[in-house]
Amino acid sequence: MPRYPMRFLLLPLLLVHSLIFAATEIPAEIETCMKQNLPVSTMAQSIELRARDRSRYESVLQANVFLKRTDQDNFRVMMHFSEPADIRGARFLIVQKQPQNEMYIYMPGLFKVRRITSKHISSSVMGTDFSYEDFERLHGVLSDIQIEQQADEVLAGRPAYVLVSHPSSESGYKKIASYIDKETCIPVRTDLFGTNGQLRKQMTVDPARLQNRDGIWFPSELLMKDFRDKTETSLKINKLTHGMELPDALFDETQLKQAEIPDISP
């Protein structure tokens, strides 16, 4: 699959801030630990993504990511791309709902807002190694059928909880193993196994890149590798702000095309 089949395929990830599992089977101790890294009201990020293909050619993307809590358990997340020029102005919105989330995309070249259907959930976002489903998981707004805790492990000299989840049949993955740093409650490694049972992708965070802002831990950088396609995408958070005033229009699918974008440049 080419890296840029169509710019209609939107980019992920973005926040990577918490990766809380929205599942009833997650052990209470781990759930409480991880929820401490969720923003109380809003969060805004300025991010840079570097997508490298098999030949090591690198594409650089710039975006702002906005998150707003709509109630105690639900969030809305919106991404706005400013670079490169051919996707400038693109917007992606995820609305957390029960029993199924809704996702929308606006591309300037298409002149309209489109809803992303379940058959596109495994598609690449803006030519990166993140899929739409990865994007949902990064923000902790997906429920898996089964989640089980396995024996703790040690990564880079740091103890970590180990959770293994088995997604629904609509997922592009058969199994997901997450290694959660006990000190910060941030996933420092996530192994994503394809429907054939083979390790398809792996997301890693260097513990040295974990930072604390206003009592909330987050990874300032992370790396997603695709072992099948032999590609990788790094994500760097250049700026992060909590409690910023964000208008509801920013998270409204009916206003996704024209909502004014707040300035959070570093």
ChimeraX attribute file (.defattr): number of C-alpha atoms within 10 A of each C-alpha:
attribute: neighborCount
match mode: 1-to-1
recipient: residues
	/A:1	7
	/A:2	9
	/A:3	20
	/A:4	13
	/A:5	12
	/A:6	12
	/A:7	17
	/A:8	20
	/A:9	21
	/A:10	28
	/A:11	29
	/A:12	26
	/A:13	26
	/A:14	27
	/A:15	28
	/A:16	24
	/A:17	24
	/A:18	23
	/A:19	24
	/A:20	27
	/A:21	23
	/A:22	17
	/A:23	17
	/A:24	13
	/A:25	16
	/A:26	20
	/A:27	13
	/A:28	10
	/A:29	8
	/A:30	18
	/A:31	17
	/A:32	13
	/A:33	16
	/A:34	23
	/A:35	15
	/A:36	16
	/A:37	22
	/A:38	19
	/A:39	19
	/A:40	12
	/A:41	17
	/A:42	20
	/A:43	22
	/A:44	25
	/A:45	23
	/A:46	23
	/A:47	25
	/A:48	20
	/A:49	25
	/A:50	18
	/A:51	25
	/A:52	21
	/A:53	19
	/A:54	11
	/A:55	8
	/A:56	11
	/A:57	10
	/A:58	14
	/A:59	15
	/A:60	14
	/A:61	22
	/A:62	18
	/A:63	25
	/A:64	26
	/A:65	23
	/A:66	27
	/A:67	25
	/A:68	24
	/A:69	17
	/A:70	15
	/A:71	9
	/A:72	8
	/A:73	10
	/A:74	15
	/A:75	20
	/A:76	25
	/A:77	25
	/A:78	25
	/A:79	30
	/A:80	22
	/A:81	24
	/A:82	16
	/A:83	16
	/A:84	13
	/A:85	9
	/A:86	13
	/A:87	20
	/A:88	17
	/A:89	20
	/A:90	25
	/A:91	24
	/A:92	28
	/A:93	25
	/A:94	26
	/A:95	21
	/A:96	22
	/A:97	14
	/A:98	11
	/A:99	7
	/A:100	12
	/A:101	14
	/A:102	16
	/A:103	22
	/A:104	20
	/A:105	23
	/A:106	23
	/A:107	22
	/A:108	15
	/A:109	13
	/A:110	10
	/A:111	9
	/A:112	11
	/A:113	18
	/A:114	15
	/A:115	14
	/A:116	18
	/A:117	10
	/A:118	16
	/A:119	10
	/A:120	13
	/A:121	19
	/A:122	16
	/A:123	21
	/A:124	26
	/A:125	25
	/A:126	23
	/A:127	26
	/A:128	29
	/A:129	29
	/A:130	27
	/A:131	23
	/A:132	24
	/A:133	23
	/A:134	24
	/A:135	24
	/A:136	24
	/A:137	20
	/A:138	22
	/A:139	25
	/A:140	21
	/A:141	25
	/A:142	25
	/A:143	21
	/A:144	19
	/A:145	13
	/A:146	15
	/A:147	21
	/A:148	13
	/A:149	16
	/A:150	12
	/A:151	8
	/A:152	14
	/A:153	14
	/A:154	13
	/A:155	15
	/A:156	10
	/A:157	8
	/A:158	12
	/A:159	15
	/A:160	24
	/A:161	18
	/A:162	21
	/A:163	22
	/A:164	18
	/A:165	23
	/A:166	18
	/A:167	18
	/A:168	15
	/A:169	11
	/A:170	12
	/A:171	17
	/A:172	21
	/A:173	23
	/A:174	19
	/A:175	23
	/A:176	20
	/A:177	20
	/A:178	22
	/A:179	24
	/A:180	26
	/A:181	21
	/A:182	17
	/A:183	11
	/A:184	21
	/A:185	25
	/A:186	26
	/A:187	28
	/A:188	21
	/A:189	22
	/A:190	20
	/A:191	19
	/A:192	23
	/A:193	19
	/A:194	17
	/A:195	14
	/A:196	10
	/A:197	11
	/A:198	14
	/A:199	18
	/A:200	19
	/A:201	23
	/A:202	19
	/A:203	21
	/A:204	18
	/A:205	19
	/A:206	15
	/A:207	20
	/A:208	10
	/A:209	12
	/A:210	16
	/A:211	14
	/A:212	12
	/A:213	11
	/A:214	9
	/A:215	10
	/A:216	18
	/A:217	20
	/A:218	24
	/A:219	25
	/A:220	22
	/A:221	22
	/A:222	21
	/A:223	19
	/A:224	22
	/A:225	21
	/A:226	19
	/A:227	13
	/A:228	11
	/A:229	15
	/A:230	15
	/A:231	20
	/A:232	23
	/A:233	22
	/A:234	19
	/A:235	23
	/A:236	18
	/A:237	22
	/A:238	14
	/A:239	14
	/A:240	21
	/A:241	15
	/A:242	16
	/A:243	12
	/A:244	15
	/A:245	12
	/A:246	17
	/A:247	13
	/A:248	12
	/A:249	14
	/A:250	24
	/A:251	24
	/A:252	17
	/A:253	22
	/A:254	12
	/A:255	13
	/A:256	22
	/A:257	20
	/A:258	11
	/A:259	15
	/A:260	11
	/A:261	15
	/A:262	14
	/A:263	9
	/A:264	15
	/A:265	12
	/A:266	9
